[in-house]
Amino acid sequence: MGNMSIRNISEEAFNALKIQATKNGRSTEAEVRAMIEEVAVSSRSGGFGTRLQNCFKDVEGDELDFPRDNTPAEPMVFE
């Protein structure tokens, strides 16, 4: 297994990581490890949509065959 040190993380990001780790019942190091592994695996096997589509690839019928909307979402406006 490889080892890594990450330096110069903002205090805000580090505190958010600690809070997220606590919510997930993990140490901060274990939380970062889980995040890295999740991103590395999803980049190899596709995102959630690709994995979900692969689960239903043998389903017959055209109800799952629809074009994907690639229109960018409108930014949220806070007033």
C-alpha positions as CSV (number, residue, x, y, z in Angstrom):
1,M,0.0,0.0,0.0
2,G,1.1,3.5,-0.7
3,N,1.4,6.3,1.7
4,M,0.8,10.0,1.2
5,S,1.1,13.2,3.1
6,I,-1.1,16.2,2.1
7,R,0.0,19.6,3.1
8,N,-1.5,23.1,3.0
9,I,-5.1,22.1,3.4
10,S,-7.2,25.1,4.4
11,E,-8.6,25.1,7.9
12,E,-12.1,25.3,6.5
13,A,-11.6,22.2,4.3
14,F,-9.9,20.3,7.2
15,N,-12.8,21.1,9.6
16,A,-15.4,20.0,7.0
17,L,-13.5,16.7,6.6
18,K,-13.5,16.2,10.3
19,I,-17.2,16.8,10.6
20,Q,-17.9,14.5,7.6
21,A,-15.7,11.8,9.1
22,T,-17.5,12.0,12.4
23,K,-20.9,11.7,10.7
24,N,-19.6,8.6,8.9
25,G,-18.1,7.1,12.1
26,R,-14.5,7.2,10.7
27,S,-11.3,9.0,11.5
28,T,-10.4,11.9,9.3
29,E,-7.7,9.8,7.6
30,A,-10.1,7.0,7.0
31,E,-12.6,9.5,5.5
32,V,-10.0,10.9,3.1
33,R,-9.0,7.3,2.1
34,A,-12.6,6.4,1.4
35,M,-13.1,9.5,-0.7
36,I,-10.0,8.8,-2.7
37,E,-10.9,5.2,-3.3
38,E,-14.4,6.1,-4.3
39,V,-13.2,8.7,-6.9
40,A,-10.5,6.4,-8.2
41,V,-13.0,3.5,-8.7
42,S,-15.7,5.6,-10.2
43,S,-13.3,7.1,-12.8
44,R,-12.4,3.6,-13.9
45,S,-15.9,2.1,-14.0
46,G,-17.9,5.3,-14.9
47,G,-20.0,7.4,-12.8
48,F,-23.2,6.5,-10.9
49,G,-25.3,6.8,-14.1
50,T,-23.1,4.5,-16.1
51,R,-23.0,1.9,-13.3
52,L,-26.8,2.1,-12.9
53,Q,-27.3,1.7,-16.6
54,N,-25.0,-1.4,-16.6
55,C,-27.3,-2.9,-13.9
56,F,-30.3,-2.7,-16.2
57,K,-28.6,-3.3,-19.6
58,D,-30.4,-6.7,-20.0
59,V,-33.9,-5.2,-19.4
60,E,-36.0,-5.5,-22.5
61,G,-38.1,-2.6,-23.7
62,D,-37.5,1.0,-24.6
63,E,-38.6,2.6,-21.4
64,L,-35.0,3.1,-20.4
65,D,-33.9,4.3,-23.8
66,F,-34.1,8.1,-23.8
67,P,-31.6,10.8,-24.8
68,R,-29.6,12.4,-22.1
69,D,-30.1,16.1,-21.5
70,N,-26.7,17.8,-21.5
71,T,-28.1,21.3,-21.1
72,P,-26.2,23.1,-18.3
73,A,-28.2,23.7,-15.1
74,E,-29.2,27.3,-14.4
75,P,-27.1,28.7,-11.5
76,M,-29.0,29.3,-8.2
77,V,-29.9,32.9,-7.4
78,F,-29.9,33.9,-3.8
79,E,-31.6,37.2,-3.0
